């Protein structure tokens, strides 16, 4: 088993508090890549939370870590989940403060991991539980069961972050964005750009000297990366506008 020398994301949040939104973008990008991988294999984690996310060193930066999803003790395959549903053997699975409305009644699907991810993003950015205003688990269960409420989205976030969270907290799990969809969200695309730029900077710093040709390559890479993000965002806005104009909901 791989050693995680820096502990868990939960320990990091409890120790240092809120994490900058730029760093949260990078961590969320890594988590989505992990979720996309396990969801493609038709596995649902069922208990995604900061304490089940481990931190590893990275050569790219000294200010953030590589994050990996761990503890698959409650994980289920889609085949197992369907069998339990047919036999009416659905069970309460997960940690209440990260559970989606459908998971409270035992419905298991990849969408519940996306809801949990949204809760984790809020916790990373604020340094507090997404449901920090809830006094007890019974009150939380009522909100999820009766009203299918989502955690309140904090003020002061960028609009792309709020939009990202909104897609994580869609009430209907069949209309909730998948990991693959969210990897193409502007909130994540900008994280990819920052990650690549940091990697490039680390590489250049480790070199003894930078030639004029490599400097030109770096500037060209930086320019093309920014243009790519700009184009993706414009396409995303256009799709949103077209769907809004035609009264079609985009998930």
C-alpha positions as CSV (number, residue, x, y, z in Angstrom):
1,X,0.0,0.0,0.0
2,X,1.3,3.5,-0.9
3,X,2.4,5.6,2.0
4,X,0.7,9.0,2.3
5,X,3.2,11.0,4.3
6,X,1.1,14.2,4.6
7,X,-2.1,12.5,5.9
8,X,-5.6,13.3,4.7
9,X,-7.3,16.3,3.2
10,X,-9.5,16.4,6.3
11,X,-6.5,16.7,8.5
12,X,-5.1,19.5,6.3
13,X,-8.4,21.5,6.5
14,X,-8.6,21.0,10.3
15,X,-5.0,22.2,10.7
16,X,-4.8,25.1,8.2
17,X,-8.4,26.0,7.6
18,X,-9.7,27.4,4.3
19,X,-7.8,26.7,1.1
20,X,-7.5,29.2,-1.7
21,X,-9.9,28.8,-4.6
22,X,-7.1,28.4,-7.1
23,X,-5.7,25.5,-5.1
24,X,-9.2,24.0,-4.7
25,X,-9.5,24.0,-8.4
26,X,-6.4,21.9,-8.7
27,X,-7.5,19.5,-6.0
28,X,-11.0,19.2,-7.5
29,X,-9.5,18.5,-11.0
30,X,-7.5,15.6,-9.5
31,X,-10.5,14.3,-7.6
32,X,-12.7,14.4,-10.8
33,X,-10.1,12.5,-12.7
34,X,-10.1,9.8,-10.0
35,X,-13.9,9.7,-10.0
36,X,-14.1,9.6,-13.7
37,X,-11.8,6.6,-13.6
38,X,-13.7,4.6,-11.0
39,X,-17.1,5.5,-12.5
40,X,-16.0,4.3,-15.9
41,X,-15.4,0.9,-14.2
42,X,-18.9,1.2,-12.8
43,X,-17.8,1.6,-9.2
44,X,-19.4,4.1,-6.8
45,X,-17.3,5.1,-3.9
46,X,-20.3,5.9,-1.6
47,X,-18.3,7.6,1.1
48,X,-16.3,10.4,-0.5
49,X,-15.2,12.9,2.2
50,X,-12.0,14.8,3.1
51,X,-10.8,12.1,5.5
52,X,-10.9,9.6,2.7
53,X,-8.7,11.7,0.4
54,X,-5.0,11.2,1.0
55,X,-2.2,13.7,0.3
56,X,1.0,13.0,-1.5
57,X,4.1,15.1,-2.4
58,X,4.4,16.6,-5.8
59,X,7.5,17.9,-7.6
60,X,5.4,20.5,-9.4
61,X,4.8,22.7,-6.4
62,X,5.7,23.1,-2.7
63,X,2.3,24.8,-2.0
64,X,-0.1,22.0,-2.8
65,X,-0.3,18.3,-2.9
66,X,-1.3,15.4,-5.1
67,X,-4.6,14.1,-3.8
68,X,-5.9,10.5,-4.2
69,X,-9.2,8.9,-3.3
70,X,-8.9,6.1,-0.7
71,X,-11.0,3.8,1.6
72,X,-13.3,1.9,-0.8
73,X,-14.8,0.0,2.1
74,X,-18.4,1.1,1.3
75,X,-17.9,1.1,-2.5
76,X,-20.4,-0.7,-4.7
77,X,-20.5,-1.7,-8.3
78,X,-23.5,-0.7,-10.3
79,X,-24.4,-4.4,-10.7
80,X,-24.4,-4.8,-7.0
81,X,-26.5,-1.7,-6.5
82,X,-29.1,-2.9,-9.0
83,X,-29.3,-6.3,-7.4
84,X,-29.8,-4.7,-4.0
85,X,-32.5,-2.5,-5.5
86,X,-34.4,-5.4,-7.0
87,X,-34.2,-7.3,-3.7
88,X,-35.2,-4.2,-1.7
89,X,-32.0,-4.5,0.3
90,X,-30.9,-0.9,-0.1
91,X,-28.9,0.3,2.9
92,X,-28.0,3.6,4.4
93,X,-24.4,4.1,3.1
94,X,-21.9,7.0,3.7
95,X,-21.3,9.8,6.0
96,X,-24.4,12.0,6.5
97,X,-22.8,15.4,6.0
98,X,-21.7,14.3,2.5
99,X,-24.7,12.3,1.4
100,X,-27.0,13.2,-1.4
101,X,-30.8,13.1,-1.1
102,X,-31.1,9.8,-3.0
103,X,-28.4,8.1,-1.1
104,X,-30.3,8.6,2.2
105,X,-33.0,6.2,1.0
106,X,-30.4,3.7,-0.3
107,X,-30.3,4.6,-4.0
108,X,-26.8,4.1,-5.2
109,X,-25.4,5.6,-8.4
110,X,-22.3,7.6,-9.5
111,X,-24.3,10.8,-9.1
112,X,-24.0,10.6,-5.3
113,X,-20.2,10.8,-5.5
114,X,-20.7,14.1,-7.4
115,X,-22.9,15.5,-4.7
116,X,-20.3,14.5,-2.1
117,X,-17.6,16.3,-4.2
118,X,-19.6,19.5,-4.1
119,X,-19.7,19.3,-0.3
120,X,-15.9,18.7,-0.2
121,X,-15.3,21.8,-2.5
122,X,-17.3,24.0,-0.1
123,X,-15.4,22.6,2.9
124,X,-12.0,23.2,1.2
125,X,-12.9,26.8,0.4
126,X,-14.4,27.7,3.7
127,X,-12.5,25.5,6.1
128,X,-15.9,24.4,7.5
129,X,-18.4,21.7,6.9
130,X,-20.8,22.4,4.0
131,X,-23.7,21.9,6.5
132,X,-22.0,23.8,9.3
133,X,-25.3,25.5,10.3
134,X,-27.1,22.1,10.9
135,X,-27.1,21.3,14.6
136,X,-27.6,17.5,14.3
137,X,-27.8,14.7,11.9
138,X,-31.6,14.2,12.3
139,X,-32.2,17.8,11.1
140,X,-29.9,17.1,8.1
141,X,-31.8,13.9,7.2
142,X,-35.1,15.8,7.2
143,X,-33.7,18.4,4.9
144,X,-32.4,15.8,2.5
145,X,-35.4,13.5,2.6
146,X,-38.3,15.9,2.7
147,X,-36.9,18.9,0.8
148,X,-33.9,17.5,-1.1
149,X,-32.0,20.6,0.0
150,X,-28.4,21.3,-1.0
151,X,-25.8,22.9,1.2
152,X,-25.9,26.7,1.0
153,X,-23.3,28.0,-1.5
154,X,-21.0,30.5,0.3
155,X,-20.8,34.1,-0.7
156,X,-17.6,35.5,-2.1
157,X,-16.9,32.7,-4.5
158,X,-16.2,33.2,-8.2
159,X,-19.2,32.8,-10.5
160,X,-17.6,29.7,-12.1
161,X,-17.2,28.1,-8.7
162,X,-20.8,28.8,-7.9
163,X,-21.9,27.4,-11.2
164,X,-19.8,24.3,-10.7
165,X,-21.3,23.7,-7.3
166,X,-24.8,24.2,-8.7
167,X,-24.2,21.4,-11.1
168,X,-23.0,19.1,-8.3
169,X,-26.1,19.8,-6.3
170,X,-28.8,19.2,-8.9
171,X,-31.6,17.4,-7.0
172,X,-32.4,14.9,-9.7
173,X,-29.5,12.4,-9.8
174,X,-30.2,11.5,-13.4
175,X,-29.8,15.2,-14.4
176,X,-26.7,15.8,-12.2
177,X,-23.5,16.4,-14.1
178,X,-21.1,13.5,-14.4
179,X,-17.4,13.5,-13.6
180,X,-16.7,13.6,-17.4
181,X,-18.9,16.6,-17.8
182,X,-17.4,18.5,-14.9
183,X,-13.9,17.9,-16.2
184,X,-14.9,20.3,-19.1
185,X,-16.3,22.9,-16.8
186,X,-14.6,26.4,-16.8
187,X,-13.8,26.0,-13.1
188,X,-11.8,22.9,-13.9
189,X,-10.3,23.9,-17.2
190,X,-8.7,26.9,-15.5
191,X,-7.2,24.5,-12.9
192,X,-5.7,22.5,-15.7
193,X,-4.1,25.6,-17.1
194,X,-2.7,26.6,-13.7
195,X,-1.4,23.1,-13.1
196,X,0.3,23.0,-16.4
197,X,1.8,26.5,-15.9
198,X,3.1,25.5,-12.5
199,X,4.6,22.4,-13.9
200,X,6.3,24.4,-16.6
201,X,7.6,26.9,-14.1
202,X,9.0,24.2,-11.9
203,X,10.8,22.6,-14.8
204,X,12.3,25.9,-15.9
205,X,13.4,26.7,-12.3
206,X,15.1,23.4,-12.0
207,X,17.2,24.1,-15.1
208,X,20.5,26.0,-14.7
209,X,19.7,28.3,-17.5
210,X,16.9,29.2,-19.9
211,X,17.8,29.7,-23.5
212,X,16.0,32.2,-25.7
213,X,14.3,29.5,-27.6
214,X,12.9,27.8,-24.5
215,X,11.7,31.2,-23.3
216,X,9.9,31.7,-26.5
217,X,8.4,28.2,-26.2
218,X,7.2,29.0,-22.7
219,X,5.5,32.2,-23.8
220,X,3.9,30.5,-26.8
221,X,2.6,27.7,-24.5
222,X,1.3,30.2,-22.0
223,X,-0.5,32.2,-24.8
224,X,-2.0,29.1,-26.4
225,X,-3.2,27.8,-23.0
226,X,-5.0,31.0,-22.3
227,X,-6.6,31.1,-25.7
228,X,-7.8,27.5,-25.2
229,X,-9.4,28.4,-21.9
230,X,-11.0,31.5,-23.5
231,X,-12.5,29.5,-26.4
232,X,-13.8,26.8,-24.1
233,X,-15.5,29.4,-21.9
234,X,-17.0,31.2,-24.9
235,X,-18.4,27.9,-26.2
236,X,-19.8,27.1,-22.7
237,X,-21.5,30.5,-22.5
238,X,-23.0,30.1,-26.0
239,X,-24.5,26.7,-25.1
240,X,-25.9,28.1,-21.9
241,X,-27.5,31.0,-23.8
242,X,-29.0,28.8,-26.5
243,X,-30.4,26.5,-23.9
244,X,-31.8,29.3,-21.9
245,X,-33.3,31.0,-25.0
246,X,-35.1,27.7,-26.0
247,X,-36.2,26.9,-22.4
248,X,-34.1,23.8,-22.3
249,X,-32.3,22.9,-19.1
250,X,-28.7,22.2,-19.4
251,X,-27.2,19.8,-16.9
